[in-house]
Amino acid sequence: MKVLISDVMSNVAVDVLKEAGLDVDVHTGLDPEKLRGMIGDYEGLLVRSATKVTPEILEAASKLKAIARAGTGVDNIHIPTATEKGVIVMNTPGQNSNAVAELTIGLMIALSRHIPRGTESLKACQWEKKALMGTEIKGKTLALIGIGNIGSIVARLAQALGMSVIAYDPYIERAVARDMGIQLFEELDLVWPKADYISLHIPKTDETANLINAKAIAKMKDGAYIICAARGGIIDEDALVQALQSKKIAGAALDVFAKEPPGSCSLLECDNFICTPHIGASTKEAQVNVARAAAEQVRDYLLKGEARFALNKD
């Protein structure tokens, strides 16, 4: 059986598949027409986020049995068509959780202490010491929207830094949150006014699209900070710009955008906004983890019929 790896990922994926006796081809950067022309030769497909597995691609995938996403988000895979075609879709939750959690804490500290601006000004031969008065995160309240794999790690790191952690997550039982030292709220409107920092750790769905909007921001503390290393589109970026310009929100840090790359946009013009280019999972360790996990999933499904973290809906 043959497996195609269509996105750049750690070579450990190739090693895992070849050790199992599977034929492996690596073709990255394929345009949709090229991918559609070759996908019919493969029983397995490994992707990250660059490959768009559209209905048209799936219709041409006559032999395809399994797709594994080396990562968590699967908005680049059309799961309804895959399900209709009998193709199982799997992701690798938890494998890059620590990397994203560490970036979240890093963004929080960089935002609070003006690290990017300090670096930029020094490189421009300026000495802005008095202008860069910061804020300590110790003793502040962090609100986590979502306390799954990533959010729970962020909670532990924040607590170690002396923060109080509150959360909203309708899928977590109150006793579980209590065991993590987190105060869980049943309504978002109760969370917003209590938080000094708000960090999002939820998927992008119809329900969560523009969750942070002008209405939600109006209920937040004056001078709160917002951090998002989850998915673009959870924050209404126009509303965030207005809040940053008015200083209702003291600062925001994003690793993800509704449109990626964002190009020229108003957010990038805000001096109280910092950002990174969707690098939450971009550590050597995380990329080895997700590549190995995705390869093992395809291997085990093709050779044993075993499925882990299948996302297909009946």
C-alpha positions in Angstrom: 0.0 0.0 0.0 1.1 3.5 -0.7 1.1 6.7 1.4 1.5 10.2 0.3 3.0 13.0 2.5 1.9 16.2 0.9 3.1 18.8 3.5 6.5 19.5 5.0 6.9 17.5 8.2 9.6 15.7 10.2 11.3 12.8 8.4 10.2 10.6 11.3 6.9 10.1 9.5 8.7 8.5 6.6 10.7 6.3 8.9 7.6 5.0 10.7 5.8 4.2 7.5 8.7 2.6 5.8 9.6 0.4 8.8 6.0 -1.0 8.5 6.6 -2.0 4.9 4.5 0.8 3.3 5.5 2.6 0.2 5.9 6.4 0.9 6.1 9.3 -1.5 6.8 12.9 -0.3 5.5 15.6 -2.6 5.0 19.0 -1.0 3.7 22.2 -2.4 1.4 20.5 -4.8 -1.2 22.7 -6.5 -4.8 21.3 -6.4 -4.7 20.0 -10.0 -1.5 18.1 -9.4 -2.7 16.6 -6.2 -6.0 15.6 -7.8 -4.2 13.9 -10.6 -2.0 11.8 -8.3 -4.2 11.1 -5.3 -5.9 8.1 -6.9 -2.7 6.1 -6.4 -2.7 6.2 -2.6 -4.4 4.5 0.3 -3.0 6.9 2.9 -2.5 10.7 3.1 -0.6 12.7 5.7 -1.1 16.5 5.8 -0.5 19.5 7.9 -2.4 22.7 7.2 -1.2 23.7 3.8 -2.8 20.9 1.8 -6.5 21.5 1.2 -8.3 18.2 1.0 -11.4 19.5 -0.9 -14.4 17.5 -2.1 -12.8 17.5 -5.6 -9.6 16.0 -4.3 -11.6 13.3 -2.4 -13.7 12.5 -5.4 -10.5 11.6 -7.2 -9.1 9.6 -4.3 -10.4 6.2 -5.5 -8.2 4.1 -3.3 -7.9 6.4 -0.3 -8.7 4.9 3.1 -7.2 7.2 5.7 -6.1 10.8 6.1 -4.0 11.9 9.2 -3.5 15.5 10.1 -0.2 16.1 11.8 -1.7 18.6 14.2 -5.1 19.4 15.6 -7.2 21.7 13.3 -8.8 20.0 10.4 -10.6 22.9 8.7 -8.5 22.1 5.6 -10.1 18.7 5.2 -13.7 18.3 4.0 -14.8 15.7 6.5 -18.4 15.3 5.2 -17.1 14.2 1.8 -14.5 12.0 3.3 -17.1 10.3 5.4 -19.3 9.8 2.4 -16.4 8.3 0.5 -15.5 6.0 3.4 -12.2 7.7 4.2 -11.4 8.0 7.9 -10.0 11.4 9.0 -7.8 11.5 12.1 -5.8 14.2 13.9 -3.1 14.2 16.6 -4.4 16.2 19.6 -2.0 16.8 22.4 1.2 16.3 20.5 1.9 20.0 20.1 0.0 21.1 23.2 3.1 22.1 25.3 4.5 24.1 22.4 1.4 26.2 22.0 1.0 26.6 25.8 4.6 27.9 26.1 4.0 30.3 23.3 0.9 31.6 25.0 2.8 32.3 28.2 5.6 33.9 26.2 3.1 36.2 24.4 1.6 37.1 27.7 4.9 38.2 29.2 6.1 39.9 26.0 2.9 41.9 25.8 3.0 42.8 29.5 6.7 43.9 29.4 6.8 45.5 26.0 9.6 43.2 24.8 9.0 43.5 21.1 8.9 47.3 21.3 12.0 47.4 23.5 13.9 45.2 21.1 12.8 47.3 18.1 13.7 50.6 19.7 17.1 49.5 20.9 17.9 48.2 17.4 17.0 51.7 16.2 19.5 53.1 18.6 16.8 54.5 20.9 16.7 54.2 24.7 13.0 54.1 25.7 13.3 52.9 29.3 10.8 55.4 30.8 8.3 54.7 28.0 8.2 51.0 28.6 6.6 50.7 32.0 5.2 47.2 32.2 2.8 45.1 34.2 3.5 42.0 36.2 1.4 39.0 35.7 1.8 37.7 39.2 -1.3 38.2 41.2 -3.4 38.8 38.1 -6.5 36.8 37.0 -6.2 34.8 33.8 -9.4 33.6 32.1 -9.0 30.6 29.9 -11.7 29.9 27.3 -11.2 26.2 26.9 -9.2 24.0 29.3 -8.5 21.0 27.2 -5.0 19.7 26.3 -3.5 23.2 25.8 -5.6 25.2 28.2 -4.8 22.9 31.1 -1.1 23.3 30.5 -1.4 27.1 30.3 -3.2 26.9 33.6 -0.4 25.1 35.3 2.2 27.4 33.9 0.2 30.5 34.9 -0.4 29.2 38.4 3.3 28.6 38.8 3.8 32.3 37.9 1.4 33.3 40.7 -1.7 33.9 38.6 -5.2 33.0 39.6 -7.0 31.0 36.9 -10.7 31.1 36.0 -12.2 29.4 33.0 -15.2 28.8 30.7 -15.5 25.3 29.2 -18.9 23.7 28.8 -17.3 20.3 28.1 -15.3 20.1 31.4 -16.9 19.0 34.7 -16.7 21.4 37.6 -14.9 18.8 39.8 -12.2 18.3 37.1 -11.6 22.1 37.0 -11.6 22.2 40.8 -8.9 19.5 40.9 -6.8 21.8 38.5 -7.2 24.7 40.9 -9.4 26.5 38.3 -12.7 28.3 39.1 -15.1 27.3 36.3 -18.0 29.5 35.2 -21.1 28.4 33.4 -21.6 31.7 31.5 -19.0 33.7 29.5 -20.6 36.9 30.6 -19.5 36.1 34.1 -15.9 35.6 33.0 -15.2 38.7 31.0 -15.4 41.3 33.8 -13.2 39.3 36.2 -10.2 38.7 33.9 -7.0 40.8 33.7 -5.8 38.4 30.9 -8.0 36.4 28.5 -6.5 33.5 26.5 -8.4 31.4 24.0 -7.9 27.7 23.6 -10.9 26.5 21.5 -11.4 25.4 17.9 -12.9 27.6 15.2 -16.5 26.5 14.7 -19.8 28.1 13.7 -20.4 28.5 17.5 -17.1 30.1 18.3 -16.7 32.3 15.2 -16.2 36.0 16.4 -16.7 34.9 20.0 -14.6 37.9 21.0 -16.7 40.7 19.5 -17.6 44.3 20.4 -20.4 43.1 22.7 -18.0 40.8 24.6 -15.2 43.3 24.7 -17.6 45.9 26.3 -18.1 43.5 29.2 -14.4 43.1 29.8 -12.3 45.0 32.4 -10.9 48.3 31.2 -7.2 47.5 30.5 -7.5 43.8 30.0 -5.2 41.8 27.7 -6.2 39.3 25.1 -4.1 36.4 23.8 -5.0 33.9 21.1 -2.8 31.1 19.8 -5.8 28.9 18.8 -7.5 29.6 15.5 -8.1 32.7 13.4 -11.6 33.9 13.2 -12.5 33.4 16.9 -11.8 37.1 17.4 -13.6 39.9 15.5 -10.5 41.7 14.4 -12.3 44.9 13.5 -13.7 45.0 17.0 -10.3 44.3 18.5 -8.7 47.2 16.5 -11.3 49.6 17.9 -10.8 48.3 21.5 -7.0 48.6 21.1 -7.2 52.1 19.7 -9.5 53.3 22.5 -7.3 51.5 25.1 -10.4 49.6 26.3 -8.1 46.6 25.8 -4.6 47.4 27.0 -2.9 45.0 24.6 -3.4 42.0 22.5 -1.2 39.2 21.1 -2.2 36.9 18.3 -0.5 34.0 16.7 -3.4 33.4 14.3 -5.5 35.5 12.0 -8.8 35.2 10.2 -6.9 35.5 6.9 -3.4 34.0 6.8 -1.1 35.7 6.0 -3.0 38.8 7.0 -1.3 41.2 4.7 -1.7 44.9 5.4 -4.3 45.3 8.1 -5.3 47.8 10.8 -4.3 45.4 13.6 -0.6 45.6 12.6 -0.7 49.4 12.9 -1.7 49.3 16.6 1.3 50.0 18.9 -0.3 47.9 21.7 -0.6 44.8 19.5 2.1 42.1 19.0 1.9 39.0 16.8 3.6 35.9 15.4 3.0 34.1 12.1 1.0 31.0 13.4 4.1 29.4 15.0 2.3 27.8 18.0 3.3 24.3 17.0 6.6 25.3 15.4 9.1 23.7 17.7 11.4 20.9 16.7 9.9 18.7 19.5 6.3 19.3 18.5 6.9 18.7 14.9 8.6 15.3 15.6 5.6 14.4 17.9 2.9 15.2 15.4 4.6 13.6 12.4 5.3 10.4 14.4 1.7 10.3 15.7 0.1 10.9 12.2 2.3 8.2 10.6 1.5 5.7 13.3 -2.2 6.4 12.9 -2.1 5.8 9.1 0.1 2.7 9.6 -2.2 1.2 12.2 -5.4 1.9 10.2 -4.1 0.5 6.9 -2.4 -2.5 8.4 -4.6 -3.3 11.4 -7.9 -1.4 11.0 -7.2 0.5 14.2 -8.4 4.1 14.4 -7.4 6.7 16.9 -8.9 10.2 17.2 -11.2 9.7 14.2 -13.2 12.8 13.4 -15.8 11.4 11.0 -19.4 11.8 12.0 -22.0 9.2 11.3 
